[in-house]
Amino acid sequence: MKKILTIEGMSCMNCVRQVHNALMELPGVISVNIDAKTDTAFLDIKGNVDDDKIKNLIDNIGYEVIDIQKI
């Protein structure tokens, strides 16, 4: 399964690195690619990762998930 996240608040490469590392620690996340210009994170997931878990994780490190799309 793949998910596309729109994340608000990533203003530098350190922000991108923080979000990337946090998402990679979620069980089931295989890979994360982030486009800093569009504030978009692309997740490749094995199994199911609950959207609320993703939102809470990102909120806890100081950013906000605006949208999650499943593809």
N, CA, C and O atoms as CSV, one atom per row, in Angstrom:
chain,resi,resn,atom,element,x,y,z
A,1,MET,N,N,0.852,-1.174,0.000
A,1,MET,CA,C,0.000,0.000,0.000
A,1,MET,C,C,0.895,1.233,0.000
A,1,MET,O,O,1.983,1.236,0.575
A,2,LYS,N,N,0.419,2.253,-0.644
A,2,LYS,CA,C,1.137,3.522,-0.660
A,2,LYS,C,C,0.223,4.617,-0.125
A,2,LYS,O,O,-0.988,4.604,-0.344
A,3,LYS,N,N,0.830,5.560,0.580
A,3,LYS,CA,C,0.089,6.717,1.070
A,3,LYS,C,C,0.870,7.977,0.723
A,3,LYS,O,O,2.101,7.987,0.719
A,4,ILE,N,N,0.129,9.029,0.436
A,4,ILE,CA,C,0.725,10.337,0.174
A,4,ILE,C,C,0.239,11.272,1.269
A,4,ILE,O,O,-0.963,11.433,1.477
A,5,LEU,N,N,1.193,11.888,1.969
A,5,LEU,CA,C,0.867,12.808,3.052
A,5,LEU,C,C,1.222,14.222,2.640
A,5,LEU,O,O,2.272,14.453,2.040
A,6,THR,N,N,0.365,15.156,2.954
A,6,THR,CA,C,0.690,16.573,2.837
A,6,THR,C,C,0.964,17.060,4.250
A,6,THR,O,O,0.102,16.977,5.125
A,7,ILE,N,N,2.174,17.570,4.466
A,7,ILE,CA,C,2.614,17.937,5.809
A,7,ILE,C,C,2.987,19.414,5.834
A,7,ILE,O,O,3.768,19.887,5.007
A,8,GLU,N,N,2.421,20.126,6.786
A,8,GLU,CA,C,2.689,21.558,6.914
A,8,GLU,C,C,3.778,21.791,7.955
A,8,GLU,O,O,3.806,21.134,8.996
A,9,GLY,N,N,4.674,22.733,7.665
A,9,GLY,CA,C,5.660,23.153,8.644
A,9,GLY,C,C,7.090,22.736,8.352
A,9,GLY,O,O,7.996,23.118,9.093
A,10,MET,N,N,7.325,21.963,7.294
A,10,MET,CA,C,8.695,21.554,6.960
A,10,MET,C,C,9.355,22.691,6.178
A,10,MET,O,O,9.064,22.891,4.998
A,11,SER,N,N,10.241,23.430,6.838
A,11,SER,CA,C,10.820,24.613,6.199
A,11,SER,C,C,12.289,24.458,5.835
A,11,SER,O,O,12.865,25.347,5.208
A,12,CYS,N,N,12.907,23.340,6.219
A,12,CYS,CA,C,14.328,23.156,5.918
A,12,CYS,C,C,14.638,21.660,5.813
A,12,CYS,O,O,13.787,20.815,6.089
A,13,MET,N,N,15.840,21.362,5.417
A,13,MET,CA,C,16.231,19.961,5.258
A,13,MET,C,C,16.277,19.230,6.602
A,13,MET,O,O,16.072,18.017,6.647
A,14,ASN,N,N,16.541,19.943,7.687
A,14,ASN,CA,C,16.508,19.313,9.007
A,14,ASN,C,C,15.078,18.870,9.347
A,14,ASN,O,O,14.871,17.804,9.927
A,15,CYS,N,N,14.105,19.698,8.980
A,15,CYS,CA,C,12.702,19.340,9.191
A,15,CYS,C,C,12.358,18.080,8.403
A,15,CYS,O,O,11.719,17.165,8.921
A,16,VAL,N,N,12.786,18.047,7.158
A,16,VAL,CA,C,12.527,16.891,6.296
A,16,VAL,C,C,13.149,15.643,6.906
A,16,VAL,O,O,12.524,14.583,6.925
A,17,ARG,N,N,14.363,15.761,7.400
A,17,ARG,CA,C,15.058,14.627,8.012
A,17,ARG,C,C,14.308,14.139,9.261
A,17,ARG,O,O,14.166,12.934,9.469
A,18,GLN,N,N,13.834,15.068,10.080
A,18,GLN,CA,C,13.080,14.691,11.288
A,18,GLN,C,C,11.817,13.912,10.935
A,18,GLN,O,O,11.526,12.879,11.538
A,19,VAL,N,N,11.069,14.415,9.954
A,19,VAL,CA,C,9.836,13.754,9.533
A,19,VAL,C,C,10.154,12.384,8.935
A,19,VAL,O,O,9.484,11.398,9.244
A,20,HIS,N,N,11.164,12.323,8.089
A,20,HIS,CA,C,11.564,11.066,7.457
A,20,HIS,C,C,11.912,10.024,8.515
A,20,HIS,O,O,11.406,8.903,8.476
A,21,ASN,N,N,12.767,10.391,9.450
A,21,ASN,CA,C,13.208,9.446,10.478
A,21,ASN,C,C,12.046,8.986,11.357
A,21,ASN,O,O,11.973,7.811,11.719
A,22,ALA,N,N,11.150,9.888,11.698
A,22,ALA,CA,C,10.001,9.526,12.527
A,22,ALA,C,C,9.092,8.543,11.790
A,22,ALA,O,O,8.656,7.547,12.367
A,23,LEU,N,N,8.807,8.821,10.526
A,23,LEU,CA,C,7.936,7.936,9.747
A,23,LEU,C,C,8.562,6.560,9.552
A,23,LEU,O,O,7.856,5.551,9.563
A,24,MET,N,N,9.868,6.509,9.374
A,24,MET,CA,C,10.543,5.226,9.169
A,24,MET,C,C,10.482,4.336,10.412
A,24,MET,O,O,10.651,3.121,10.305
A,25,GLU,N,N,10.246,4.914,11.574
A,25,GLU,CA,C,10.159,4.131,12.803
A,25,GLU,C,C,8.783,3.491,13.018
A,25,GLU,O,O,8.626,2.646,13.898
A,26,LEU,N,N,7.795,3.888,12.224
A,26,LEU,CA,C,6.472,3.276,12.341
A,26,LEU,C,C,6.518,1.841,11.822
A,26,LEU,O,O,7.001,1.606,10.715
A,27,PRO,N,N,6.026,0.884,12.599
A,27,PRO,CA,C,5.982,-0.498,12.121
A,27,PRO,C,C,5.153,-0.595,10.845
A,27,PRO,O,O,4.032,-0.091,10.781
A,28,GLY,N,N,5.715,-1.245,9.837
A,28,GLY,CA,C,5.027,-1.425,8.571
A,28,GLY,C,C,5.481,-0.482,7.481
A,28,GLY,O,O,5.214,-0.727,6.304
A,29,VAL,N,N,6.168,0.600,7.849
A,29,VAL,CA,C,6.652,1.545,6.838
A,29,VAL,C,C,7.939,0.993,6.242
A,29,VAL,O,O,8.914,0.748,6.951
A,30,ILE,N,N,7.925,0.803,4.934
A,30,ILE,CA,C,9.076,0.251,4.222
A,30,ILE,C,C,9.999,1.354,3.726
A,30,ILE,O,O,11.220,1.257,3.849
A,31,SER,N,N,9.401,2.412,3.159
A,31,SER,CA,C,10.216,3.515,2.668
A,31,SER,C,C,9.437,4.818,2.745
A,31,SER,O,O,8.206,4.836,2.740
A,32,VAL,N,N,10.200,5.915,2.817
A,32,VAL,CA,C,9.638,7.263,2.862
A,32,VAL,C,C,10.451,8.130,1.919
A,32,VAL,O,O,11.679,8.167,1.990
A,33,ASN,N,N,9.753,8.825,1.039
A,33,ASN,CA,C,10.392,9.820,0.183
A,33,ASN,C,C,9.648,11.131,0.379
A,33,ASN,O,O,8.419,11.173,0.308
A,34,ILE,N,N,10.394,12.196,0.625
A,34,ILE,CA,C,9.768,13.486,0.902
A,34,ILE,C,C,10.202,14.498,-0.146
A,34,ILE,O,O,11.385,14.630,-0.461
A,35,ASP,N,N,9.209,15.212,-0.679
A,35,ASP,CA,C,9.450,16.324,-1.597
A,35,ASP,C,C,9.247,17.607,-0.800
A,35,ASP,O,O,8.114,18.011,-0.538
A,36,ALA,N,N,10.346,18.241,-0.418
A,36,ALA,CA,C,10.280,19.430,0.443
A,36,ALA,C,C,9.611,20.607,-0.253
A,36,ALA,O,O,9.004,21.453,0.404
A,37,LYS,N,N,9.715,20.668,-1.561
A,37,LYS,CA,C,9.119,21.790,-2.306
A,37,LYS,C,C,7.602,21.761,-2.267
A,37,LYS,O,O,6.955,22.809,-2.282
A,38,THR,N,N,7.032,20.561,-2.218
A,38,THR,CA,C,5.568,20.439,-2.210
A,38,THR,C,C,5.028,20.000,-0.849
A,38,THR,O,O,3.824,19.788,-0.705
A,39,ASP,N,N,5.903,19.861,0.151
A,39,ASP,CA,C,5.505,19.420,1.495
A,39,ASP,C,C,4.761,18.084,1.452
A,39,ASP,O,O,3.773,17.888,2.160
A,40,THR,N,N,5.248,17.177,0.618
A,40,THR,CA,C,4.595,15.896,0.400
A,40,THR,C,C,5.521,14.756,0.791
A,40,THR,O,O,6.705,14.760,0.455
A,41,ALA,N,N,4.970,13.780,1.504
A,41,ALA,CA,C,5.710,12.570,1.859
A,41,ALA,C,C,5.017,11.384,1.201
A,41,ALA,O,O,3.795,11.246,1.263
A,42,PHE,N,N,5.812,10.540,0.575
A,42,PHE,CA,C,5.313,9.341,-0.088
A,42,PHE,C,C,5.749,8.141,0.737
A,42,PHE,O,O,6.945,7.911,0.919
A,43,LEU,N,N,4.790,7.380,1.233
A,43,LEU,CA,C,5.073,6.222,2.077
A,43,LEU,C,C,4.762,4.939,1.336
A,43,LEU,O,O,3.718,4.822,0.694
A,44,ASP,N,N,5.664,3.977,1.423
A,44,ASP,CA,C,5.415,2.620,0.955
A,44,ASP,C,C,5.248,1.790,2.214
A,44,ASP,O,O,6.145,1.735,3.056
A,45,ILE,N,N,4.092,1.142,2.339
A,45,ILE,CA,C,3.715,0.485,3.588
A,45,ILE,C,C,3.395,-0.984,3.343
A,45,ILE,O,O,2.733,-1.341,2.368
A,46,LYS,N,N,3.878,-1.821,4.245
A,46,LYS,CA,C,3.516,-3.242,4.230
A,46,LYS,C,C,2.438,-3.428,5.291
A,46,LYS,O,O,2.658,-3.124,6.464
A,47,GLY,N,N,1.288,-3.919,4.888
A,47,GLY,CA,C,0.187,-4.077,5.829
A,47,GLY,C,C,-0.605,-2.793,5.942
A,47,GLY,O,O,-0.829,-2.101,4.949
A,48,ASN,N,N,-1.031,-2.477,7.157
A,48,ASN,CA,C,-1.848,-1.290,7.370
A,48,ASN,C,C,-1.256,-0.452,8.494
A,48,ASN,O,O,-0.974,-0.958,9.580
A,49,VAL,N,N,-1.075,0.816,8.223
A,49,VAL,CA,C,-0.651,1.772,9.242
A,49,VAL,C,C,-1.792,2.771,9.390
A,49,VAL,O,O,-2.158,3.451,8.432
A,50,ASP,N,N,-2.344,2.855,10.576
A,50,ASP,CA,C,-3.490,3.707,10.846
A,50,ASP,C,C,-3.164,5.181,10.619
A,50,ASP,O,O,-2.127,5.669,11.068
A,51,ASP,N,N,-4.052,5.888,9.922
A,51,ASP,CA,C,-3.851,7.305,9.642
A,51,ASP,C,C,-3.721,8.131,10.919
A,51,ASP,O,O,-2.936,9.077,10.966
A,52,ASP,N,N,-4.483,7.782,11.951
A,52,ASP,CA,C,-4.392,8.535,13.212
A,52,ASP,C,C,-3.022,8.382,13.853
A,52,ASP,O,O,-2.515,9.330,14.451
A,53,LYS,N,N,-2.414,7.206,13.739
A,53,LYS,CA,C,-1.057,7.016,14.269
A,53,LYS,C,C,-0.072,7.912,13.537
A,53,LYS,O,O,0.808,8.515,14.151
A,54,ILE,N,N,-0.226,7.996,12.227
A,54,ILE,CA,C,0.658,8.854,11.432
A,54,ILE,C,C,0.483,10.306,11.851
A,54,ILE,O,O,1.466,11.005,12.096
A,55,LYS,N,N,-0.769,10.766,11.933
A,55,LYS,CA,C,-1.042,12.158,12.314
A,55,LYS,C,C,-0.482,12.471,13.701
A,55,LYS,O,O,0.153,13.509,13.892
A,56,ASN,N,N,-0.712,11.583,14.667
A,56,ASN,CA,C,-0.219,11.813,16.031
A,56,ASN,C,C,1.301,11.874,16.075
A,56,ASN,O,O,1.871,12.717,16.768
A,57,LEU,N,N,1.955,10.990,15.345
A,57,LEU,CA,C,3.415,10.979,15.304
A,57,LEU,C,C,3.952,12.305,14.769
A,57,LEU,O,O,4.857,12.899,15.355
A,58,ILE,N,N,3.392,12.756,13.665
A,58,ILE,CA,C,3.855,13.995,13.046
A,58,ILE,C,C,3.533,15.195,13.935
A,58,ILE,O,O,4.355,16.101,14.069
A,59,ASP,N,N,2.348,15.211,14.542
A,59,ASP,CA,C,1.986,16.286,15.473
A,59,ASP,C,C,2.963,16.353,16.642
A,59,ASP,O,O,3.358,17.440,17.064
A,60,ASN,N,N,3.355,15.188,17.165
A,60,ASN,CA,C,4.244,15.135,18.326
A,60,ASN,C,C,5.639,15.665,18.054
A,60,ASN,O,O,6.348,16.039,18.988
A,61,ILE,N,N,6.047,15.706,16.790
A,61,ILE,CA,C,7.376,16.255,16.487
A,61,ILE,C,C,7.280,17.680,15.942
A,61,ILE,O,O,8.282,18.245,15.503
A,62,GLY,N,N,6.072,18.266,15.969
A,62,GLY,CA,C,5.929,19.685,15.679
A,62,GLY,C,C,5.450,20.059,14.287
A,62,GLY,O,O,5.570,21.217,13.885
A,63,TYR,N,N,4.909,19.099,13.544
A,63,TYR,CA,C,4.412,19.390,12.199
A,63,TYR,C,C,2.954,18.966,12.144
A,63,TYR,O,O,2.443,18.373,13.094
A,64,GLU,N,N,2.275,19.268,11.030
A,64,GLU,CA,C,0.859,18.945,10.931
A,64,GLU,C,C,0.561,18.243,9.612
A,64,GLU,O,O,0.947,18.710,8.541
A,65,VAL,N,N,-0.135,17.110,9.711
A,65,VAL,CA,C,-0.575,16.404,8.514
A,65,VAL,C,C,-1.885,17.055,8.067
A,65,VAL,O,O,-2.874,17.060,8.800
A,66,ILE,N,N,-1.871,17.600,6.860
A,66,ILE,CA,C,-3.043,18.268,6.305
A,66,ILE,C,C,-3.940,17.268,5.583
A,66,ILE,O,O,-5.165,17.388,5.618
A,67,ASP,N,N,-3.330,16.285,4.930
A,67,ASP,CA,C,-4.101,15.335,4.124
A,67,ASP,C,C,-3.345,14.010,4.016
A,67,ASP,O,O,-2.114,13.989,3.990
A,68,ILE,N,N,-4.087,12.916,3.955
A,68,ILE,CA,C,-3.525,11.585,3.689
A,68,ILE,C,C,-4.355,10.942,2.588
A,68,ILE,O,O,-5.574,10.814,2.701
A,69,GLN,N,N,-3.676,10.541,1.525
A,69,GLN,CA,C,-4.342,9.853,0.416
A,69,GLN,C,C,-3.772,8.459,0.288
A,69,GLN,O,O,-2.561,8.269,0.403
A,70,LYS,N,N,-4.626,7.486,0.053
A,70,LYS,CA,C,-4.176,6.114,-0.195
A,70,LYS,C,C,-4.191,5.879,-1.700
A,70,LYS,O,O,-5.146,6.237,-2.389
A,71,ILE,N,N,-3.127,5.279,-2.191
A,71,ILE,CA,C,-3.077,4.941,-3.624
A,71,ILE,C,C,-2.686,3.496,-3.809
A,71,ILE,O,O,-2.590,3.022,-4.941
